[in-house]
Amino acid sequence: MSKKLNIFLFLLSLSISCLAQEKLSLREAITIALQNNYDIKISKNEINIAKNNANIGNAGMLPTVDGTYTNGGSIQNTRQTPVTGEDRVIRGARSTNNSYGADLNWTIFDGFTMFANYDRLKELQKQGEINAKLTILTTVSDVIAAYYDVVRQQQLLIAADSAIDVSVWRTNIAKTKLALGRGSKLDVLTAQVDYNTDTSNYIQIKNFLQIAKVRLNQLMVRDISSNFSVADSIDVDKGILFSKQAEIAAQQNPNLQNAFINQKIASLNLKSIKGARYPAISLNSGYSRAKSTSPTGFNQRFAANGFTYGVTASLNLFNGFLQRQQERNAKIDIENATLNVSKTKLDVNSQLLTAYQNYATYLDLVKLEQRNVDIAKENLDITMAKYRLGSIAPLELREAQRNAIDAQNRFIEMQFQAKIAETTLKEISGNIDLSN
């Protein structure tokens, strides 16, 4: 009676704590993760950096203006010997020099290199956005897996609790039979051992449930000790078509999009390098003001100010064949980028087909295990009725009980794996529903 009371109190306390827990939906878990996840915040900062870099000034299209200021002097002892007359000796002669000004330089043509650089910066910005999307997809996929792992452990806990119920019922029957002289002490002891085994399994699953919650809290970047309850079932999208996912993946898969961008960047890099074959033309202008004093000079005071202007043109005539070498290497980079696009397409299609095969297989297994659960439950009900009447041995009841629990556990596991396969399939295609 004390053991049953302890179990009752334990389950009662568990029920009370569940009532006090936060009810967390998958949508809420994803929303919290998107707001708090460190990787997503870092990727957003990297997008901002790429946006800041993608400007015409960074591409070299705008003029540069440099201001200068110089202030200095000297103290010298001098001796001047003229052709006629006496030497002129000056001690501690102080000279000063002060100047300031501004210089403007504007490259107005560099063989279209600046335009290629600007396009490359914009492509890098797009790449940053795609990488951020990849981070979001990965995070959402991890949250979905972690969330349904909690659901799985919760369902396994319920199944383990039902096993304890059967073991308690069996122990009571064995004790009643022993009291009536129709049973044996061995049956009672065996029933108690099986009850302890089921209780141990329950405690272990409860621990796995808490670990799964810690993992989900970690992904949501909140207090890892926060307790909550989740949905009581695993919902699997059973209407996914491979042809539709393949079509979406060709347009939205982040890795494939990155490969196309890298191919374009390689082409722009070649265009930038070829710009060195053209002359570079720049405008320059400036204003300066200077004044100086020199007690030992011909002019003891000097002052000047004014503007300067001009046009500079330069053309690389020969640089040791480096230009040709750089262009050849750039063309090889384009070829590699093109090969990488083909390789990425093959990889994505392979991953997509594998994920879809897993998805379809697990859907079939879910149907099969659902039938097994119904059969095993019916078999357990019949076996329990026969055991109550004393027409079967305890070992047969325990076997039926194990079959029912194993069937239930396999059904839960196949549902979870089907959900993981579904999520992986949508992640590869870049088509995870962020709202869920």
C-alpha positions in Angstrom: 0.0 0.0 0.0 2.9 2.4 0.8 4.4 1.9 -2.7 1.0 2.6 -4.4 0.6 5.6 -2.2 4.0 6.9 -3.2 3.3 6.4 -6.9 0.0 8.1 -6.5 1.5 11.1 -4.8 4.3 11.2 -7.4 1.9 11.3 -10.3 -0.3 13.8 -8.5 2.6 16.1 -8.0 3.6 15.7 -11.6 0.0 16.6 -12.7 0.0 19.7 -10.5 3.3 20.8 -11.9 2.1 20.3 -15.4 -0.9 22.5 -14.7 1.4 25.3 -13.5 3.7 25.0 -16.6 3.7 27.3 -19.6 2.0 25.8 -22.6 4.5 26.3 -25.4 3.4 25.8 -29.0 5.8 25.2 -31.8 5.0 28.6 -33.4 5.9 30.3 -30.1 9.1 28.3 -29.8 10.2 29.3 -33.3 9.2 33.0 -32.7 11.3 33.1 -29.5 14.3 31.5 -31.2 14.1 33.9 -34.1 14.2 36.8 -31.7 16.9 35.5 -29.3 19.1 33.1 -31.1 22.8 34.2 -31.2 23.6 32.8 -34.6 20.7 34.7 -36.1 21.7 37.9 -34.4 25.3 37.5 -35.7 24.1 36.8 -39.3 21.9 40.0 -39.1 25.0 42.0 -38.1 26.9 40.5 -41.0 24.1 41.6 -43.3 24.4 45.1 -42.0 28.1 45.1 -42.7 27.6 43.9 -46.2 24.9 46.7 -46.8 27.3 49.3 -45.4 30.0 48.1 -47.8 27.8 48.1 -50.9 28.2 51.7 -51.9 29.7 53.7 -54.8 32.4 55.2 -52.5 33.7 51.8 -51.5 33.7 50.8 -55.2 36.0 53.8 -56.0 33.5 56.0 -57.9 33.7 59.0 -55.7 36.5 61.6 -55.4 38.9 61.6 -52.4 39.8 64.9 -50.6 42.7 65.0 -48.3 43.5 67.9 -46.0 47.1 68.6 -44.8 48.6 70.8 -42.2 52.3 71.3 -41.4 53.8 73.4 -38.7 57.5 73.3 -37.9 60.8 75.1 -37.7 64.4 75.0 -36.7 67.0 76.7 -34.5 70.5 76.8 -36.0 73.9 78.4 -35.6 75.1 79.6 -39.0 78.3 81.0 -40.5 78.1 82.6 -43.9 81.2 83.5 -45.9 80.5 85.9 -48.7 82.9 86.5 -51.6 83.8 89.8 -50.2 83.5 91.1 -46.7 83.6 89.5 -43.3 81.9 86.3 -42.3 78.3 86.6 -41.0 77.8 84.5 -37.9 74.3 84.0 -36.5 73.7 82.0 -33.3 70.3 80.6 -32.5 68.7 81.5 -35.8 65.0 80.5 -35.6 63.2 79.5 -38.8 59.5 78.7 -39.1 57.5 76.8 -41.7 53.6 76.7 -41.7 51.4 75.3 -44.5 48.0 73.9 -45.0 45.8 72.9 -47.9 43.4 70.4 -49.4 43.9 68.0 -52.4 41.2 66.4 -54.5 41.7 63.4 -56.6 38.9 61.8 -58.7 39.3 58.8 -60.9 36.7 59.2 -63.6 37.7 56.2 -65.7 39.6 53.0 -64.8 38.6 50.6 -67.5 35.2 49.9 -65.9 36.9 48.4 -62.8 34.9 50.6 -60.4 31.6 49.4 -61.9 32.6 45.8 -61.6 33.6 46.4 -58.0 30.3 47.9 -57.2 28.4 45.0 -58.7 30.6 42.6 -56.8 29.8 44.5 -53.5 26.0 44.1 -54.3 26.5 40.4 -54.9 28.3 40.1 -51.6 25.3 41.8 -49.9 23.0 39.3 -51.5 25.2 36.5 -50.4 25.1 37.8 -46.8 21.3 37.8 -47.0 21.3 34.2 -48.3 23.7 33.1 -45.5 21.4 34.7 -43.0 18.5 32.8 -44.5 20.5 29.6 -44.2 21.1 30.3 -40.5 17.4 30.9 -40.0 16.5 27.7 -41.8 19.0 25.7 -39.7 17.8 27.3 -36.5 14.1 26.7 -37.2 14.9 23.1 -38.2 16.8 22.6 -35.0 13.9 24.1 -33.0 11.3 21.8 -34.7 13.5 18.7 -34.0 14.0 19.8 -30.4 10.4 20.6 -29.9 9.1 17.3 -31.2 11.8 15.5 -29.2 10.1 16.9 -26.1 6.8 15.7 -27.5 8.3 12.3 -28.2 9.7 11.9 -24.7 6.4 13.1 -23.2 4.6 10.4 -25.1 7.1 7.8 -24.1 6.6 8.9 -20.5 2.9 8.3 -20.8 3.5 4.9 -22.3 5.9 4.0 -19.5 3.3 5.2 -17.0 0.7 2.9 -18.5 3.2 0.0 -18.2 3.4 0.8 -14.4 -0.4 0.7 -14.2 -0.4 -2.8 -15.7 2.4 -3.9 -13.3 0.5 -2.6 -10.3 -2.6 -4.3 -11.4 -0.7 -7.6 -12.0 1.0 -7.3 -8.5 -2.4 -6.8 -6.9 -3.8 -9.8 -8.7 -0.8 -11.9 -7.7 -1.2 -10.9 -4.0 -4.9 -11.6 -4.0 -4.3 -15.1 -5.5 -1.7 -15.7 -2.9 -4.0 -14.6 -0.1 -6.7 -17.0 -1.5 -4.3 -19.9 -1.7 -4.4 -20.0 -5.5 -1.1 -18.3 -6.2 2.5 -18.5 -5.2 5.0 -16.2 -3.5 7.2 -16.4 -6.7 4.5 -14.8 -8.8 4.3 -11.9 -6.3 8.0 -11.4 -6.3 8.3 -11.6 -10.1 5.5 -9.1 -10.4 7.3 -6.7 -8.0 10.5 -7.1 -9.9 8.8 -6.2 -13.2 7.1 -3.3 -11.5 10.5 -2.0 -10.3 11.8 -2.4 -13.8 9.0 -0.4 -15.3 9.4 2.3 -12.6 13.1 2.5 -13.4 12.3 2.9 -17.1 9.8 5.6 -16.2 12.4 7.6 -14.2 15.0 7.3 -17.1 12.5 8.6 -19.6 11.5 11.5 -17.3 15.2 12.4 -17.2 15.4 12.3 -21.0 12.3 14.6 -21.1 14.0 17.1 -18.9 17.2 17.0 -21.0 15.1 17.6 -24.2 13.5 20.6 -22.5 17.0 22.0 -21.7 18.0 21.6 -25.3 14.9 23.5 -26.5 15.4 26.3 -24.0 19.0 26.6 -25.2 17.9 27.0 -28.8 15.4 29.6 -27.7 18.2 31.4 -25.7 16.2 31.6 -22.5 16.6 30.3 -18.9 17.5 26.6 -19.5 15.6 25.6 -16.3 12.3 27.1 -17.6 9.6 24.4 -17.4 6.9 24.1 -19.9 4.5 21.7 -21.5 4.1 21.0 -25.3 1.6 19.6 -27.7 0.5 16.0 -27.1 0.9 14.7 -30.6 3.3 14.8 -33.5 1.7 16.3 -36.6 3.3 15.1 -39.9 2.6 16.7 -43.2 1.6 13.8 -45.3 1.0 15.6 -48.6 4.6 16.5 -49.7 5.3 15.9 -53.4 8.9 15.3 -54.5 8.5 17.2 -57.8 7.2 20.2 -56.0 10.1 20.2 -53.5 12.6 19.8 -56.3 11.1 22.8 -58.1 11.3 24.9 -55.0 14.9 23.8 -54.2 16.1 24.9 -57.6 14.9 28.4 -56.7 15.4 28.6 -52.9 18.1 26.3 -51.7 20.6 28.6 -50.0 23.7 26.6 -51.0 22.6 26.6 -54.7 21.9 30.3 -54.6 25.4 30.9 -53.1 27.0 28.8 -55.9 25.3 31.0 -58.5 26.4 34.2 -56.7 30.0 32.9 -56.5 29.9 32.2 -60.2 28.8 35.8 -60.9 31.4 37.2 -58.5 34.1 35.2 -60.4 32.9 36.8 -63.7 33.0 40.3 -62.1 36.5 39.6 -60.8 37.6 38.9 -64.4 36.0 42.2 -65.6 37.8 44.1 -62.8 41.2 42.6 -63.8 40.7 43.4 -67.5 40.1 47.0 -66.5 43.9 47.3 -66.0 44.3 47.1 -69.9 42.6 50.5 -70.2 44.1 53.8 -69.3 43.2 55.3 -65.9 42.1 58.9 -66.0 41.8 61.1 -63.0 41.1 64.7 -62.2 43.1 66.4 -59.5 42.9 69.8 -57.8 44.0 71.5 -54.7 44.4 74.6 -52.6 47.4 75.4 -50.4 48.6 78.2 -48.3 52.1 78.5 -46.9 54.3 80.9 -45.0 57.8 80.7 -43.6 60.5 82.8 -42.0 64.2 82.4 -42.2 66.6 85.0 -40.8 69.5 83.4 -42.7 67.9 83.2 -46.1 67.7 85.7 -49.0 64.0 86.3 -48.2 63.5 86.4 -44.5 59.8 86.1 -44.9 57.8 84.1 -47.5 54.0 83.6 -48.0 52.1 82.0 -50.9 48.5 80.6 -51.6 46.7 79.4 -54.6 44.9 76.6 -56.5 46.3 73.8 -58.5 44.5 71.6 -61.1 45.3 69.0 -63.7 44.4 65.8 -65.4 46.4 62.6 -65.0 46.3 59.7 -67.4 48.2 56.5 -67.0 48.4 53.2 -68.9 50.2 50.0 -67.9 52.4 49.1 -70.8 54.2 46.1 -69.4 54.2 44.5 -65.9 56.1 41.3 -66.5 53.1 39.4 -68.0 51.3 39.6 -64.6 48.2 41.0 -66.4 47.9 37.9 -68.6 48.5 35.6 -65.6 45.9 37.3 -63.5 43.3 37.1 -66.3 44.1 33.4 -66.9 43.7 32.7 -63.2 40.4 34.6 -63.2 39.1 32.5 -66.1 40.0 29.3 -64.1 38.1 30.7 -61.1 35.0 31.1 -63.4 35.4 27.5 -64.6 35.7 26.3 -61.0 32.6 28.4 -60.0 30.7 26.8 -62.9 31.7 23.3 -61.9 30.7 24.1 -58.3 27.2 25.1 -59.5 26.9 21.7 -61.2 28.3 19.9 -58.2 25.9 21.8 -55.8 22.9 21.0 -58.0 23.8 17.3 -57.9 24.4 17.4 -54.1 21.1 19.2 -53.5 19.1 16.8 -55.7 20.8 13.8 -54.0 20.1 15.1 -50.5 16.5 16.0 -51.5 15.8 12.5 -53.0 17.4 10.8 -49.9 15.3 12.9 -47.6 12.2 12.2 -49.6 12.8 8.5 -49.6 13.3 8.6 -45.8 10.1 10.6 -45.5 8.0 8.2 -47.6 9.5 5.2 -45.8 8.7 6.6 -42.3 5.1 7.5 -43.4 4.6 3.8 -44.4 6.2 2.7 -41.0 3.8 5.0 -39.1 0.8 3.3 -40.7 2.3 -0.1 -40.0 3.1 0.7 -36.4 -0.3 2.2 -35.9 -1.8 -1.2 -36.8 0.7 -2.9 -34.5 -0.4 -0.7 -31.6 -4.0 -1.6 -32.1 -3.2 -5.3 -32.4 -0.9 -5.3 -29.4 -3.4 -3.4 -27.3 -6.2 -5.9 -28.1 -3.8 -8.8 -27.4 -2.9 -7.2 -24.0 -6.6 -6.7 -23.1 -7.3 -10.4 -23.9 -4.2 -11.6 -22.0 -5.1 -9.5 -18.9 -8.6 -11.0 -18.9 -7.2 -14.5 -19.1 -4.7 -13.7 -16.3 -7.5 -12.5 -14.1 -9.2 -15.8 -14.6 -6.0 -17.7 -14.0 -5.9 -19.4 -17.3 -2.4 -18.2 -18.3 1.0 -17.9 -16.7 2.4 -14.5 -15.5 5.2 -14.8 -18.1 2.6 -14.7 -20.9 1.1 -11.5 -19.4 4.5 -9.9 -19.2 5.3 -10.8 -22.8 2.0 -9.2 -24.0 2.7 -6.2 -21.9 6.2 -5.8 -23.4 4.8 -6.3 -26.9 2.2 -3.5 -26.3 4.8 -1.1 -24.9 7.3 -1.9 -27.7 4.6 -1.3 -30.3 3.7 2.0 -28.8 7.3 3.1 -28.5 8.0 2.2 -32.1 4.9 4.1 -33.2 6.0 7.2 -31.3 9.6 6.8 -32.7 8.3 6.4 -36.3 6.2 9.5 -36.0 9.2 11.5 -34.7 11.4 10.2 -37.5 8.8 11.1 -40.1 8.6 14.6 -38.7 12.4 14.9 -38.8 12.5 13.6 -42.4 9.7 16.1 -43.3 11.6 19.0 -41.7 14.9 18.0 -43.4 13.1 17.8 -46.8 11.7 21.3 -46.4 15.0 22.6 -45.0 16.9 21.4 -48.1 14.3 23.0 -50.4 14.5 26.2 -48.4 10.8 26.0 -47.8 10.3 25.6 -44.0 7.1 27.4 -42.8 8.4 29.8 -40.2 5.0 30.4 -38.8 4.0 26.8 -38.2 
